C-alpha cells in the first residue's frame, strides 16, 4: 500500500475501534447514516427523511420537542416531523436525532436523568449565548450541539466503570488540578477523549469533536498556537460560561471548572464579570422554559 492509499488518520481509527470495543462507546445509529446519505444528495428529499424518522416514535417525538424548544424560538408550534424538518433544516435535524439517539443508547438512561437535564440547560444557554453575544466564527447550532455532547463521555464511563462516580466527585471538587487528571489517575482514558471519539464516529462536525477533546485543558484554550481552531476554543468558552450561568441561576452543576477556565473564557468572549452578572437573570428565565 502506498502512502497515498493509507487511511488519513490510522491512529485515530485504531483508537476508535479499540475504544468502541473496550470502553463500550455506543455504535453510530443507522438512522444517522441514512439521514447523512440523504443530505449529500444533489436534491435531498425531506419527505424521505421524515418517513425514516417517523418509523421510531421516540425519535419523532424528540425531534418535534427539539424544534419547539425555547432555544430555537420559532413563533409557530411544530406539530409533525415534516414541519420540524422544514423549520430546522437537515443539518440541525440530524444533530437533534444524534442527541436523541444518545439517550436511547443507554437503556437505564433515567438513572442519568440529572445529567441529561443539566446538559440540556447548558446546550440551550450555549445556543442563546452564541446568538446574544454574536460570537464570531461560531454558529449557534454548533454551540447548542456542543453543549449537548460536551460531557457525553461521562455517561459512557459511568456505565463502564463502577468506581467512576467517586472519581467524578473528586474531580468536581478540585479547583486546581485538571479534571481529566483525576480520571487518568485511575482509568486508561478520560471522558473528553471518549466523548470526542463518539462525536467523530457519529459524524458531528470536526470543530465540535476537537472542542470536546480539549474542553478541560486551559493550555489549549489559552494558546493561539495550540493547534485547536479558534471556533473550537470559543465553543468551549461558550459552554463553560453557560455552565457558570446555570450554577448562578439554579445552584446546579457545582463543579470547580470556572476557577480554572473562567478567565480564559471571558477573554475569548470579550466579557467581563459585570457583563456576565447581567446575563444571569435572562439565563434563569430561559432555563425555566426548558422541560
Backbone as CSV, one residue per row, in Angstrom:
resi,resn,N_x,N_y,N_z,CA_x,CA_y,CA_z,C_x,C_y,C_z
1,UNK,0.853,-1.195,0.000,0.000,0.000,0.000,0.882,1.235,0.000
2,UNK,0.643,2.188,-0.901,1.415,3.419,-0.945,0.944,4.360,0.127
3,UNK,1.752,5.433,0.368,1.360,6.428,1.375,0.050,7.086,1.010
4,UNK,-0.181,7.267,-0.324,-1.413,7.931,-0.740,-2.642,7.067,-0.465
5,UNK,-2.407,5.754,-0.376,-3.553,4.860,-0.178,-3.864,4.602,1.291
6,UNK,-2.968,5.028,2.173,-3.167,4.776,3.592,-4.296,5.634,4.141
7,UNK,-5.005,5.163,5.176,-6.045,5.982,5.792,-5.470,7.290,6.288
8,UNK,-6.292,8.343,6.253,-5.820,9.675,6.633,-5.437,9.735,8.101
9,UNK,-6.174,9.028,8.950,-5.923,9.094,10.387,-5.889,7.680,10.966
10,UNK,-4.887,6.862,10.615,-4.890,5.459,11.064,-4.852,5.321,12.572
11,UNK,-4.114,6.205,13.259,-4.016,6.106,14.714,-5.368,6.376,15.354
12,UNK,-6.049,7.412,14.864,-7.383,7.735,15.385,-8.345,6.596,15.103
13,UNK,-8.287,6.038,13.889,-9.183,4.943,13.538,-8.973,3.736,14.456
14,UNK,-7.699,3.413,14.716,-7.403,2.282,15.589,-7.866,2.564,17.013
15,UNK,-7.666,3.797,17.477,-8.094,4.166,18.821,-9.607,4.086,18.935
16,UNK,-10.298,4.538,17.892,-11.755,4.497,17.903,-12.247,3.054,17.968
17,UNK,-11.693,2.195,17.124,-12.121,0.792,17.118,-11.869,0.128,18.478
18,UNK,-10.704,0.415,19.058,-10.367,-0.187,20.352,-11.281,0.336,21.450
19,UNK,-11.584,1.634,21.379,-12.414,2.244,22.419,-13.853,1.752,22.337
20,UNK,-14.364,1.581,21.130,-15.726,1.055,20.970,-15.817,-0.330,21.600
21,UNK,-14.735,-1.108,21.443,-14.719,-2.459,21.997,-14.471,-2.460,23.508
22,UNK,-13.442,-1.704,23.947,-13.012,-1.772,25.345,-13.798,-0.848,26.274
23,UNK,-14.118,0.340,25.806,-14.820,1.321,26.648,-16.318,1.257,26.432
24,UNK,-16.766,0.552,25.403,-18.197,0.380,25.126,-18.834,1.679,24.653
25,UNK,-18.152,2.373,23.730,-18.752,3.543,23.089,-19.908,3.068,22.212
26,UNK,-21.093,3.661,22.352,-22.237,3.210,21.543,-21.960,3.363,20.050
27,UNK,-22.242,2.374,19.249,-22.033,2.480,17.796,-22.980,3.509,17.192
28,UNK,-22.604,4.039,16.058,-23.415,5.052,15.390,-24.749,4.448,14.952
29,UNK,-25.868,5.064,15.318,-27.180,4.548,14.900,-27.345,4.613,13.381
30,UNK,-27.995,3.630,12.829,-28.176,3.545,11.385,-28.945,4.741,10.837
31,UNK,-29.854,5.292,11.617,-30.659,6.418,11.149,-29.772,7.620,10.815
32,UNK,-28.659,7.787,11.531,-27.757,8.906,11.255,-27.113,8.729,9.884
33,UNK,-26.721,7.496,9.555,-26.152,7.235,8.227,-27.180,7.496,7.129
34,UNK,-28.416,7.107,7.371,-29.452,7.292,6.353,-29.737,8.774,6.114
35,UNK,-29.785,9.553,7.201,-30.009,10.996,7.055,-28.813,11.641,6.360
36,UNK,-27.609,11.223,6.749,-26.408,11.780,6.134,-26.367,11.473,4.636
37,UNK,-26.777,10.264,4.265,-26.826,9.897,2.848,-27.767,10.820,2.088
38,UNK,-28.913,11.096,2.669,-29.884,11.975,2.006,-29.360,13.407,1.931
39,UNK,-28.662,13.853,2.974,-28.115,15.214,2.997,-27.120,15.442,1.864
40,UNK,-26.417,14.381,1.450,-25.385,14.523,0.436,-25.894,14.309,-0.987
41,UNK,-27.179,14.117,-1.127,-27.772,14.053,-2.462,-27.861,15.460,-3.039
42,UNK,-27.873,15.550,-4.362,-27.989,16.858,-5.011,-29.273,17.566,-4.599
43,UNK,-30.341,16.783,-4.461,-31.627,17.350,-4.048,-32.190,16.482,-2.914
44,UNK,-31.802,16.776,-1.662,-32.298,15.988,-0.523,-33.818,15.992,-0.460
45,UNK,-34.377,14.854,-0.138,-35.830,14.710,-0.060,-36.247,14.678,1.407
46,UNK,-36.848,15.783,1.862,-37.261,15.895,3.258,-38.306,14.845,3.619
47,UNK,-39.161,14.479,2.655,-40.222,13.532,2.963,-39.655,12.131,3.201
48,UNK,-38.582,11.784,2.486,-37.922,10.501,2.722,-37.346,10.470,4.129
49,UNK,-36.659,11.555,4.510,-36.087,11.643,5.860,-37.203,11.600,6.904
50,UNK,-38.286,12.309,6.622,-39.415,12.320,7.549,-39.983,10.937,7.782
51,UNK,-40.090,10.133,6.701,-40.606,8.773,6.845,-39.653,7.920,7.681
52,UNK,-38.352,8.092,7.460,-37.367,7.329,8.228,-37.484,7.625,9.719
53,UNK,-37.593,8.903,10.055,-37.661,9.304,11.460,-38.989,8.870,12.073
54,UNK,-40.066,8.986,11.304,-41.398,8.677,11.827,-41.580,7.206,12.168
55,UNK,-40.705,6.340,11.658,-40.795,4.918,11.995,-40.482,4.660,13.466
56,UNK,-39.786,5.591,14.087,-39.423,5.460,15.505,-40.161,6.545,16.278
57,UNK,-41.132,6.132,17.068,-41.986,7.100,17.762,-41.177,8.024,18.669
58,UNK,-40.199,7.483,19.367,-39.427,8.310,20.299,-38.564,9.324,19.554
59,UNK,-38.011,8.938,18.383,-37.245,9.892,17.586,-38.147,10.999,17.059
60,UNK,-39.317,10.609,16.566,-40.253,11.595,16.028,-40.674,12.587,17.105
61,UNK,-41.056,12.075,18.277,-41.484,12.950,19.369,-40.334,13.843,19.825
62,UNK,-39.130,13.278,19.899,-37.979,14.053,20.339,-37.626,15.169,19.380
63,UNK,-37.741,14.907,18.065,-37.434,15.936,17.078,-38.450,17.076,17.151
64,UNK,-39.715,16.742,17.295,-40.747,17.778,17.422,-40.518,18.608,18.685
65,UNK,-40.188,17.948,19.776,-39.906,18.656,21.026,-38.708,19.592,20.867
66,UNK,-37.674,19.125,20.161,-36.493,19.953,19.935,-36.852,21.203,19.139
67,UNK,-37.626,21.027,18.075,-37.996,22.165,17.242,-38.836,23.181,18.003
68,UNK,-39.579,22.707,19.015,-40.427,23.605,19.816,-39.710,24.143,21.052
69,UNK,-38.430,23.826,21.212,-37.703,24.266,22.400,-37.478,25.773,22.362
70,UNK,-37.354,26.414,23.532,-37.179,27.869,23.578,-35.913,28.355,22.907
71,UNK,-34.904,27.501,22.799,-33.662,27.929,22.165,-33.900,28.362,20.726
72,UNK,-34.694,27.588,19.958,-34.914,27.922,18.558,-35.858,29.117,18.398
73,UNK,-36.781,29.276,19.325,-37.601,30.476,19.345,-38.529,30.651,18.157
74,UNK,-39.008,29.552,17.546,-39.942,29.689,16.435,-41.285,30.212,16.944
75,UNK,-41.895,31.099,16.172,-43.168,31.677,16.602,-44.317,30.681,16.461
76,UNK,-44.205,29.738,15.524,-45.244,28.740,15.308,-44.848,27.425,15.960
77,UNK,-45.836,26.730,16.517,-45.581,25.435,17.136,-45.526,24.360,16.061
78,UNK,-44.500,23.530,16.120,-44.341,22.420,15.187,-45.199,21.253,15.650
79,UNK,-45.931,20.621,14.728,-46.847,19.534,15.100,-46.507,18.201,14.435
80,UNK,-45.573,18.197,13.492,-45.242,16.957,12.794,-43.743,16.898,12.507
81,UNK,-43.289,15.705,12.168,-41.876,15.526,11.829,-41.506,16.358,10.609
82,UNK,-42.360,16.354,9.597,-42.048,17.112,8.381,-41.978,18.610,8.661
83,UNK,-42.857,19.104,9.517,-42.787,20.511,9.884,-41.489,20.813,10.630
84,UNK,-41.089,19.897,11.516,-39.833,20.079,12.260,-38.650,20.116,11.305
85,UNK,-38.652,19.224,10.301,-37.558,19.198,9.334,-37.503,20.484,8.523
86,UNK,-38.650,20.987,8.136,-38.690,22.222,7.356,-38.201,23.404,8.190
87,UNK,-38.532,23.421,9.455,-38.127,24.521,10.344,-36.640,24.446,10.665
88,UNK,-36.166,23.248,10.986,-34.785,23.095,11.447,-33.783,23.003,10.306
89,UNK,-34.184,22.362,9.207,-33.235,22.028,8.164,-32.586,20.687,8.481
90,UNK,-32.029,20.035,7.472,-31.496,18.686,7.655,-30.286,18.657,8.574
91,UNK,-29.427,19.672,8.493,-28.215,19.670,9.309,-28.558,19.700,10.792
92,UNK,-29.361,20.687,11.203,-29.745,20.796,12.613,-30.580,19.594,13.046
93,UNK,-31.442,19.112,12.145,-32.280,17.960,12.485,-31.425,16.715,12.706
94,UNK,-30.385,16.525,11.887,-29.542,15.340,12.050,-28.816,15.376,13.388
95,UNK,-28.434,16.562,13.828,-27.766,16.673,15.130,-28.751,16.412,16.264
96,UNK,-29.985,16.888,16.085,-31.005,16.612,17.096,-31.265,15.113,17.202
97,UNK,-31.307,14.432,16.067,-31.505,12.980,16.067,-30.333,12.296,16.757
98,UNK,-29.112,12.802,16.538,-27.946,12.235,17.209,-28.073,12.384,18.720
99,UNK,-28.524,13.554,19.174,-28.676,13.780,20.620,-29.746,12.866,21.213
100,UNK,-30.871,12.720,20.522,-31.937,11.827,20.996,-31.441,10.382,21.024
101,UNK,-30.676,10.006,19.990,-30.145,8.643,19.908,-29.157,8.366,21.032
102,UNK,-28.453,9.403,21.473,-27.513,9.227,22.579,-28.258,8.771,23.833
103,UNK,-29.391,9.387,24.114,-30.215,8.962,25.253,-30.662,7.512,25.082
104,UNK,-31.090,7.184,23.867,-31.607,5.845,23.612,-30.520,4.782,23.723
105,UNK,-29.272,5.190,23.585,-28.169,4.227,23.636,-27.930,3.687,25.041
106,UNK,-28.586,4.306,26.035,-28.399,3.886,27.419,-29.744,3.408,27.967
107,UNK,-29.932,2.089,28.053,-31.235,1.537,28.467,-31.733,2.065,29.792
108,UNK,-30.819,2.322,30.731,-31.220,2.851,32.036,-30.971,4.346,32.109
109,UNK,-31.327,5.056,31.035,-30.993,6.477,30.956,-31.657,7.299,32.056
110,UNK,-32.775,6.804,32.613,-33.409,7.531,33.710,-32.457,7.653,34.905
111,UNK,-31.533,6.688,35.013,-30.550,6.712,36.083,-29.648,7.935,35.976
112,UNK,-29.531,8.487,34.741,-28.672,9.647,34.495,-29.494,10.904,34.200
113,UNK,-30.732,10.923,34.678,-31.650,11.997,34.310,-31.116,13.375,34.683
114,UNK,-30.480,13.467,35.840,-29.920,14.763,36.256,-28.852,15.219,35.273
115,UNK,-28.036,14.297,34.797,-27.000,14.629,33.817,-27.637,15.130,32.521
116,UNK,-28.648,14.393,32.011,-29.292,14.802,30.763,-29.906,16.195,30.901
117,UNK,-30.549,16.451,32.044,-31.217,17.730,32.230,-30.204,18.874,32.260
118,UNK,-29.102,18.678,32.971,-28.077,19.721,33.026,-27.483,19.960,31.639
119,UNK,-27.250,18.896,30.889,-26.734,19.043,29.528,-27.699,19.848,28.653
120,UNK,-28.995,19.605,28.825,-29.997,20.352,28.058,-29.971,21.839,28.431
121,UNK,-29.813,22.138,29.715,-29.722,23.531,30.149,-28.491,24.209,29.565
122,UNK,-27.353,23.530,29.652,-26.105,24.103,29.134,-26.186,24.281,27.619
123,UNK,-26.788,23.322,26.924,-26.921,23.420,25.469,-27.793,24.607,25.078
124,UNK,-28.944,24.740,25.729,-29.844,25.851,25.403,-29.179,27.194,25.676
125,UNK,-28.503,27.309,26.806,-27.825,28.567,27.128,-26.655,28.812,26.184
126,UNK,-25.992,27.753,25.749,-24.878,27.913,24.810,-25.367,28.474,23.482
127,UNK,-26.451,27.908,22.959,-27.014,28.431,21.715,-27.463,29.865,21.862
128,UNK,-28.090,30.165,22.992,-28.553,31.535,23.256,-27.375,32.500,23.375
129,UNK,-26.328,32.104,24.084,-25.150,32.974,24.236,-24.495,33.257,22.886
130,UNK,-24.371,32.230,22.054,-23.750,32.429,20.740,-24.521,33.465,19.933
131,UNK,-25.856,33.431,20.048,-26.682,34.409,19.350,-26.622,35.773,20.021
132,UNK,-26.811,35.781,21.333,-26.900,37.033,22.084,-25.599,37.832,22.018
133,UNK,-24.467,37.131,22.096,-23.170,37.794,22.075,-22.626,37.954,20.657
134,UNK,-23.318,37.378,19.685,-22.856,37.407,18.292,-21.386,36.994,18.216
135,UNK,-21.087,35.815,18.767,-19.705,35.340,18.849,-19.173,35.061,17.443
136,UNK,-18.077,35.706,17.057,-17.533,35.487,15.700,-17.094,34.042,15.494
137,UNK,-17.261,33.557,14.278,-16.792,32.223,13.849,-17.566,31.081,14.499
138,UNK,-18.657,31.370,15.195,-19.410,30.308,15.872,-20.876,30.365,15.467
139,UNK,-21.387,29.245,14.961,-22.811,29.127,14.678,-23.549,28.723,15.944
140,UNK,-24.722,29.298,16.128,-25.499,28.999,17.337,-25.846,27.517,17.423
141,UNK,-26.132,26.880,16.271,-26.480,25.455,16.332,-25.272,24.599,16.674
142,UNK,-24.058,25.052,16.313,-22.860,24.346,16.743,-22.693,24.452,18.260
143,UNK,-22.938,25.655,18.794,-22.829,25.851,20.243,-23.847,24.982,20.983
144,UNK,-25.053,24.904,20.446,-26.106,24.086,21.043,-25.706,22.603,21.032
145,UNK,-25.214,22.136,19.876,-24.805,20.729,19.762,-23.641,20.414,20.683
146,UNK,-22.671,21.304,20.725,-21.530,21.076,21.606,-21.975,20.978,23.059
147,UNK,-22.901,21.846,23.465,-23.404,21.792,24.835,-24.044,20.457,25.167
148,UNK,-24.729,19.863,24.202,-25.376,18.564,24.421,-24.370,17.425,24.528
149,UNK,-23.316,17.481,23.707,-22.387,16.360,23.606,-21.094,16.562,24.398
150,UNK,-20.874,17.741,24.935,-19.601,18.056,25.584,-19.173,16.995,26.591
151,UNK,-20.085,16.564,27.446,-19.754,15.634,28.520,-20.362,14.246,28.326
152,UNK,-20.674,13.892,27.079,-21.306,12.584,26.854,-20.400,11.432,27.286
153,UNK,-19.090,11.660,27.284,-18.174,10.618,27.736,-18.379,10.234,29.185
154,UNK,-18.919,11.156,29.983,-19.166,10.870,31.398,-20.159,9.722,31.541
155,UNK,-21.241,9.763,30.774,-22.255,8.724,30.873,-21.683,7.377,30.433
156,UNK,-20.852,7.404,29.395,-20.240,6.166,28.914,-19.352,5.553,29.988
157,UNK,-18.551,6.394,30.648,-17.637,5.886,31.678,-18.384,5.489,32.948
158,UNK,-19.486,6.166,33.253,-20.306,5.759,34.400,-20.831,4.342,34.201
159,UNK,-21.213,4.034,32.966,-21.737,2.696,32.671,-20.623,1.652,32.683
160,UNK,-19.427,2.062,32.284,-18.333,1.104,32.095,-17.565,0.813,33.385
161,UNK,-17.392,1.823,34.261,-16.540,1.665,35.438,-17.330,1.952,36.719
162,UNK,-17.384,0.967,37.607,-18.136,1.113,38.849,-17.582,2.168,39.781
163,UNK,-16.288,2.486,39.663,-15.662,3.474,40.550,-15.740,4.890,40.004
164,UNK,-16.331,5.041,38.823,-16.233,6.345,38.158,-17.000,7.451,38.892
165,UNK,-18.070,7.123,39.544,-18.839,8.142,40.265,-17.977,8.811,41.346
166,UNK,-17.173,8.015,42.057,-16.282,8.582,43.066,-15.199,9.452,42.429
167,UNK,-14.703,9.031,41.265,-13.710,9.827,40.544,-14.310,11.183,40.165
168,UNK,-15.545,11.156,39.699,-16.238,12.397,39.337,-16.353,13.349,40.528
169,UNK,-16.705,12.819,41.661,-16.861,13.649,42.853,-15.545,14.349,43.202
170,UNK,-14.435,13.624,43.137,-13.131,14.220,43.429,-12.780,15.305,42.408
171,UNK,-13.020,15.005,41.148,-12.687,15.957,40.087,-13.534,17.222,40.191
172,UNK,-14.809,17.070,40.518,-15.700,18.228,40.623,-15.323,19.154,41.772
173,UNK,-14.705,18.604,42.801,-14.369,19.394,43.980,-13.024,20.107,43.874
174,UNK,-12.230,19.733,42.879,-10.856,20.228,42.776,-10.816,21.475,41.889
175,UNK,-10.400,22.588,42.460,-10.319,23.833,41.711,-8.951,24.125,41.140
176,UNK,-8.021,23.158,41.230,-6.658,23.390,40.759,-6.199,22.365,39.717
177,UNK,-6.243,21.077,40.062,-5.792,20.055,39.114,-6.756,19.945,37.943
178,UNK,-6.215,19.502,36.805,-7.073,19.253,35.662,-8.119,18.202,36.015
179,UNK,-9.336,18.429,35.582,-10.421,17.473,35.801,-10.021,16.102,35.274
180,UNK,-9.444,16.095,34.073,-9.090,14.827,33.438,-7.937,14.119,34.137
181,UNK,-7.126,14.847,34.906,-6.023,14.210,35.638,-6.563,13.236,36.678
182,UNK,-7.685,13.575,37.297,-8.299,12.670,38.273,-8.754,11.375,37.595
183,UNK,-9.286,11.494,36.383,-9.713,10.301,35.658,-8.524,9.424,35.286
184,UNK,-7.442,10.064,34.820,-6.273,9.310,34.387,-5.521,8.679,35.553
185,UNK,-5.766,9.180,36.765,-5.175,8.525,37.938,-5.659,7.082,38.080
186,UNK,-6.881,6.826,37.635,-7.496,5.521,37.898,-7.942,4.769,36.652
187,UNK,-8.023,5.468,35.511,-8.582,4.864,34.304,-7.592,4.946,33.142
188,UNK,-7.803,4.130,32.107,-6.922,4.194,30.934,-7.247,5.347,29.991
189,UNK,-8.281,6.111,30.286,-8.699,7.202,29.415,-9.461,8.219,30.252
190,UNK,-10.030,9.232,29.604,-10.885,10.183,30.325,-12.063,10.571,29.437
191,UNK,-13.052,11.223,30.035,-14.322,11.408,29.338,-14.214,12.324,28.127
192,UNK,-13.228,13.232,28.102,-13.091,14.121,26.950,-12.634,13.351,25.713
193,UNK,-11.716,12.410,25.886,-11.279,11.561,24.775,-12.432,10.684,24.295
194,UNK,-13.121,10.058,25.229,-14.225,9.158,24.875,-15.330,9.924,24.149
195,UNK,-15.679,11.094,24.664,-16.714,11.898,24.022,-16.307,12.364,22.639
196,UNK,-15.043,12.719,22.476,-14.547,13.158,21.172,-14.603,12.024,20.154
197,UNK,-14.255,10.823,20.587,-14.314,9.670,19.688,-15.750,9.363,19.277
198,UNK,-16.675,9.460,20.223,-18.078,9.246,19.867,-18.529,10.299,18.854
199,UNK,-18.160,11.566,19.089,-18.561,12.640,18.179,-18.027,12.396,16.771
200,UNK,-16.788,11.927,16.658,-16.228,11.617,15.346,-17.004,10.487,14.684
201,UNK,-17.276,9.450,15.450,-17.950,8.282,14.892,-19.397,8.578,14.514
202,UNK,-20.003,9.541,15.183,-21.390,9.890,14.914,-21.518,11.060,13.932
203,UNK,-20.445,11.366,13.213,-20.441,12.361,12.141,-20.723,13.784,12.607
204,UNK,-20.407,14.135,13.848,-20.532,15.531,14.254,-19.390,16.326,13.630
205,UNK,-19.566,17.644,13.440,-18.507,18.451,12.818,-17.188,18.365,13.586
206,UNK,-16.095,18.479,12.849,-14.775,18.322,13.457,-14.508,19.370,14.534
207,UNK,-14.979,20.605,14.325,-14.722,21.633,15.346,-15.385,21.253,16.671
208,UNK,-16.473,20.475,16.614,-17.142,20.028,17.833,-16.368,18.889,18.486
209,UNK,-15.941,17.906,17.694,-15.187,16.794,18.283,-13.860,17.278,18.858
210,UNK,-13.209,18.246,18.203,-11.964,18.796,18.728,-12.211,19.562,20.029
211,UNK,-13.310,20.294,20.081,-13.632,21.045,21.295,-13.931,20.095,22.450
212,UNK,-14.649,19.018,22.182,-14.932,18.034,23.228,-13.626,17.472,23.777
213,UNK,-12.687,17.167,22.883,-11.411,16.580,23.291,-10.630,17.491,24.236
214,UNK,-10.760,18.806,24.102,-9.890,19.746,24.824,-10.623,20.622,25.831
215,UNK,-11.883,20.302,26.157,-12.665,21.280,26.913,-12.290,21.397,28.382
216,UNK,-11.372,20.578,28.878,-10.872,20.734,30.245,-9.409,21.184,30.278
217,UNK,-8.869,21.573,29.136,-7.446,21.884,29.041,-7.228,23.393,28.894
218,UNK,-6.852,24.098,29.979,-6.684,25.554,29.888,-5.582,25.969,28.928
219,UNK,-4.565,25.130,28.774,-3.476,25.482,27.858,-3.963,25.514,26.415
220,UNK,-4.783,24.543,26.036,-5.337,24.531,24.690,-6.272,25.713,24.471
221,UNK,-6.929,26.130,25.523,-7.857,27.248,25.428,-7.127,28.573,25.295
222,UNK,-5.990,28.698,25.950,-5.266,29.970,26.027,-4.315,30.229,24.865
223,UNK,-3.653,29.187,24.408,-2.572,29.378,23.449,-3.087,29.474,22.016
224,UNK,-2.693,30.534,21.326,-3.092,30.696,19.934,-2.415,29.659,19.036
225,UNK,-1.248,29.144,19.476,-0.519,28.169,18.675,-0.766,26.735,19.151
226,UNK,-1.867,26.523,19.872,-2.155,25.193,20.421,-2.578,24.195,19.350
227,UNK,-2.985,24.698,18.185,-3.499,23.817,17.136,-5.002,23.631,17.195
228,UNK,-5.616,24.089,18.271,-7.073,23.991,18.397,-7.700,25.177,17.667
229,UNK,-8.607,24.933,16.716,-9.208,26.038,15.961,-9.888,27.054,16.875
230,UNK,-9.859,28.311,16.453,-10.476,29.367,17.251,-11.955,29.080,17.484
231,UNK,-12.636,28.549,16.475,-14.061,28.234,16.640,-14.261,27.196,17.740
232,UNK,-13.370,26.206,17.827,-13.466,25.189,18.882,-13.209,25.811,20.246
233,UNK,-12.236,26.691,20.320,-11.928,27.344,21.594,-13.106,28.189,22.060
234,UNK,-13.754,28.845,21.131,-14.913,29.668,21.506,-16.108,28.803,21.884
235,UNK,-16.258,27.644,21.254,-17.312,26.720,21.673,-17.102,26.312,23.129
236,UNK,-15.860,26.002,23.482,-15.547,25.638,24.867,-15.886,26.787,25.802
237,UNK,-15.487,28.002,25.416,-15.731,29.175,26.264,-17.220,29.427,26.453
238,UNK,-17.982,29.271,25.382,-19.431,29.496,25.466,-20.079,28.493,26.414
239,UNK,-19.757,27.207,26.243,-20.383,26.176,27.074,-19.966,26.305,28.538
240,UNK,-18.703,26.659,28.780,-18.260,26.820,30.163,-18.935,28.018,30.812
241,UNK,-19.141,29.074,30.038,-19.864,30.244,30.538,-21.328,29.886,30.786
242,UNK,-21.898,29.088,29.900,-23.277,28.626,30.100,-23.385,27.817,31.383
243,UNK,-22.420,26.944,31.630,-22.440,26.159,32.862,-22.331,27.064,34.082
244,UNK,-21.510,28.102,33.982,-21.391,29.063,35.084,-22.729,29.761,35.346
245,UNK,-23.434,30.108,34.289,-24.738,30.755,34.446,-25.749,29.796,35.073
246,UNK,-25.676,28.516,34.699,-26.542,27.507,35.328,-26.263,27.451,36.821
247,UNK,-24.994,27.460,37.203,-24.629,27.438,38.616,-25.198,28.636,39.354
248,UNK,-25.057,29.810,38.754,-25.502,31.033,39.424,-27.019,31.168,39.442
249,UNK,-27.673,30.657,38.396,-29.126,30.818,38.299,-29.896,29.759,39.074
250,UNK,-29.322,28.553,39.178,-30.072,27.441,39.772,-29.375,26.777,40.947
251,UNK,-28.081,27.017,41.095,-27.330,26.326,42.132,-26.916,24.932,41.714
252,UNK,-27.218,24.532,40.460,-26.853,23.206,39.974,-25.487,23.188,39.327
253,UNK,-25.064,21.999,38.905,-23.789,21.800,38.211,-22.628,22.402,38.988
254,UNK,-22.475,21.990,40.226,-21.451,22.584,41.090,-20.076,21.963,40.880
255,UNK,-19.468,22.308,39.753,-18.076,21.928,39.519,-17.194,23.134,39.837
256,UNK,-15.870,22.907,39.807,-14.913,23.982,40.061,-14.187,24.402,38.776
257,UNK,-14.750,24.056,37.634,-14.056,24.320,36.375,-13.942,25.807,36.065
258,UNK,-14.871,26.612,36.560,-14.791,28.055,36.300,-13.545,28.654,36.938
259,UNK,-13.119,28.108,38.076,-11.893,28.587,38.724,-10.692,28.435,37.791
260,UNK,-10.690,27.365,37.007,-9.547,27.076,36.134,-9.695,27.672,34.740
261,UNK,-10.918,27.747,34.246,-11.143,28.132,32.850,-11.835,29.482,32.679
262,UNK,-12.439,29.993,33.751,-13.244,31.200,33.654,-12.534,32.393,33.037
263,UNK,-11.360,32.788,33.521,-10.686,33.956,32.941,-10.428,33.810,31.440
264,UNK,-10.036,32.631,31.007,-9.799,32.397,29.581,-11.097,32.511,28.790
265,UNK,-12.185,31.994,29.354,-13.484,32.060,28.682,-13.926,33.515,28.497
266,UNK,-13.762,34.312,29.538,-14.156,35.715,29.447,-13.346,36.443,28.381
267,UNK,-12.051,36.144,28.292,-11.216,36.779,27.269,-11.659,36.379,25.867
268,UNK,-11.928,35.099,25.674,-12.315,34.631,24.349,-13.652,35.212,23.895
269,UNK,-14.526,35.494,24.855,-15.855,36.018,24.525,-15.949,37.526,24.701
270,UNK,-14.826,38.146,25.070,-14.773,39.597,25.277,-15.816,40.044,26.307
271,UNK,-15.848,39.330,27.430,-16.763,39.626,28.520,-15.981,40.055,29.753
272,UNK,-16.665,40.721,30.679,-16.093,40.977,31.993,-17.087,40.491,33.044
273,UNK,-16.680,40.517,34.302,-17.528,39.973,35.373,-18.858,40.707,35.472
274,UNK,-18.840,42.020,35.247,-20.080,42.802,35.351,-21.073,42.404,34.261
275,UNK,-20.563,42.268,33.033,-21.443,41.852,31.932,-21.979,40.453,32.168
276,UNK,-21.112,39.573,32.673,-21.549,38.206,32.964,-22.665,38.206,34.007
277,UNK,-22.523,39.025,35.041,-23.549,39.104,36.081,-24.892,39.540,35.494
278,UNK,-24.840,40.387,34.470,-26.070,40.848,33.837,-26.761,39.792,32.996
279,UNK,-26.083,38.688,32.736,-26.669,37.608,31.939,-27.397,36.580,32.799
280,UNK,-27.216,36.649,34.121,-27.782,35.622,34.993,-29.309,35.630,34.945
281,UNK,-29.912,36.804,35.022,-31.382,36.875,35.057,-32.020,36.372,33.764
282,UNK,-31.592,36.852,32.578,-32.196,36.281,31.354,-31.901,34.797,31.180
283,UNK,-30.728,34.356,31.654,-30.422,32.925,31.585,-31.385,32.129,32.455
284,UNK,-31.682,32.643,33.633,-32.612,31.967,34.534,-34.004,31.856,33.904
285,UNK,-34.438,32.903,33.187,-35.738,32.875,32.521,-35.762,31.823,31.427
286,UNK,-34.663,31.702,30.687,-34.598,30.696,29.637,-34.633,29.286,30.225
287,UNK,-33.910,29.085,31.305,-33.863,27.764,31.954,-35.253,27.330,32.408
288,UNK,-36.067,28.260,32.885,-37.407,27.931,33.348,-38.274,27.346,32.245
289,UNK,-37.950,27.682,31.003,-38.762,27.231,29.859,-38.278,25.908,29.276
290,UNK,-37.226,25.332,29.895,-36.705,24.045,29.427,-37.383,22.949,30.225
291,UNK,-38.015,21.992,29.544,-38.664,20.892,30.275,-37.980,19.582,29.972
